[in-house]
Amino acid sequence: MISGDYAVNKEAAEWIPGIEQVTVKKASSRWSAEVLPPAVTQLMICEAAERVVRSFKAGKAPDPVKLQTPVTIGLEFLYSEMADKASLMPGSRRVDGRKIEFEQPDMPAAYQAFRAAVTLAQRT
């Protein structure tokens, strides 16, 4: 199950066909969103969670995502200066002016490297 905005739910459905989705907001710009009231979203999420548990108990859950290893992550930054900073991370490769790429042996290591790259990119 996933709960979030329209875009993340759409992306999740591409990765996990049949995933239960609850769309609680829709981005209207980079900094704003049309958000449903909490009382409404809470009910929507609870109902979806109940459906997921019933489906799982009935053996109808979507197949788990299986990632190929090693894991390759590509990041495209808003500004080239951000990619300059993130490319200081050991093991990263500069793809172009605003993009870097790196490879890690598994998903936990890839996530840790992702966080490190984003943190480096934000530093002034």
Secondary structure as GFF3:
##gff-version 3
##sequence-region A 1 124
A	DSSP	beta_strand	2	5	.	.	.	ID=ss1
A	DSSP	alpha_helix	6	15	.	.	.	ID=ss2
A	DSSP	beta_strand	21	27	.	.	.	ID=ss3
A	DSSP	beta_strand	33	35	.	.	.	ID=ss4
A	DSSP	alpha_helix	38	57	.	.	.	ID=ss5
A	DSSP	beta_strand	71	76	.	.	.	ID=ss6
A	DSSP	alpha_helix	80	86	.	.	.	ID=ss7
A	DSSP	beta_strand	93	96	.	.	.	ID=ss8
A	DSSP	beta_strand	99	104	.	.	.	ID=ss9
A	DSSP	alpha_helix	107	122	.	.	.	ID=ss10
###
